[in-house]
């Protein structure tokens, strides 16, 4: 019997450009490494999370933008989403921990920016007084194999 524990904040890498080209490309982002803060906040998911994302390349700010996300930004309620997700047996495995990412309203893609190998992404969750930093590292194609 699944139950809600709490929420945390994170950054999942997803290229909106590929998704717009063909929605079938979107699932690849679920295979990318994802970063989350090492905290779990007890209580209901926040109605609003706000902050600023800064991307640096070669030591200089190359893109910066404010964002907002949270349950107020969703088409479906959190309870509706959880009810649907937990209808799948794989998400009800004993001992499993599932994250559900709620997207932000702004992305570098909308400004024509493309993330590159070596970029650093810093997300300042000003509404929570926390920051998450990531470095983008592409896997060389020679290391990717198909069985």
N, C-alpha and C positions, 0 to 999 in steps of 0.2 A: 504494500500500500504506500505509494509515494506521498511525500509531504514536503511542503515548502519550508526551507530552513532560513533563508535570508538572501541578501543580494551582495554583490561586489561590483566593481567597475573594471573595465578592461578595454582591450583594443584587438579586434579581429581584422585581419588584412583581407580586404575584398575589393577587387577592381571593378568599379561600376561601369567603366568603359567596356570591359569584356561582357558584363551582364547585359548592357544595352545592345551590344552587337548580336548576342545570342543568349537568351536566358539559360540555356543549357550549360553555359560556362560557369554559372554562379556556384555550383557545388564544389568547385576546386578550392574555394576559399575555406571550406570546412576542413581541408587537408593542410592548410598553412598553420604554422605555429601561432598560437594566440597567447597574449599576455593578459594577466589579471592581477589586480592588487592582492597582497597577501592578507586581506581582511575580509571578514564576512560581517555584514551589518544585519543585525536581527531586526525584524519588523517588516512591514509591507514595502514593496518596491517604491522608490521615490516617484512622485508625480512629475518632478522636473529635476534634471541634472544639467548644469550649465558649465561652460568652461571654454578653453581656447586650445587649439591644436597648433603646434609649431613644428614645421619640418625644416631641418637644416641639411645642407649639402655642401661638402667641402668647407665646413666650419662657418657657413653663412646661412642666415634665414632665407629659405627659398619659397616658403609658403606659410601663411598664418591665417587662421580663421576661427571665429567663435562658433560654438555649437550649443544645441539644446536637445535633450532627449528625455525619456522617461515615460511613465504610463499615460500621461496626458497627451503624448504624441502618437499613441497607437490607434489604429482603426478598430481593433478588437480589444476587449478588456483583458487584463492579465489572467483572470479566472477562466475566460473563454479560451485563451491560448493554452494555458496549462491543461485544461480539460481535454483539449484536442491532442496535445502532445502526449499526454499520459495515456491516451487510448492505444498507443503503440506499445506492445510488450517489451521491445528492446529498451525502452526508457523506464521500465518498471523493474529492472533487475535489482535484486537485493544488494545493497552496498554501493550502488552506482551513484555518482554525483553528476548531475546534468546542469549545464549552463545554458541559458537562453539569452542571446544578445539582442538588445533593443537598439536599433540603428539611430544614428544622429541625423539631424536635419541639414547638415552641411558637410561637404567633402571636397578635398583638393581637386578632384576630377572636374567638378562643376566650374572651376576657374581655369581649366586647361592644364593643370599640373599633373605630371605622371611620376609616380614613385620610381626610384631607381635603386639599384644595388648600392649599399653604403649610406643611404639616407638615414637620418636619425629623426624619430618621431617622438615629440614630447606632448603629452596631454595633461593640461592643467585642469583638474576637476575643481574649479573655484567654488562651486556650491558645497563641496565636501572638504576643501582645504588639502587636497592630495594631488600628487603628480605621478604619472606613469611614463617612463622613458623606454623606447625601443630602438633597436638598430635593425634596419632591413638588410638581410643577407640572402641573396639569390643562390639557389642550388645550381651548380653547373649542370648543364644538360647531360654531360657524360656520366653523371652520378645517378641519373634518373633511368630506371629500367622498367620494362613492362614484362610481366610474366605471362 
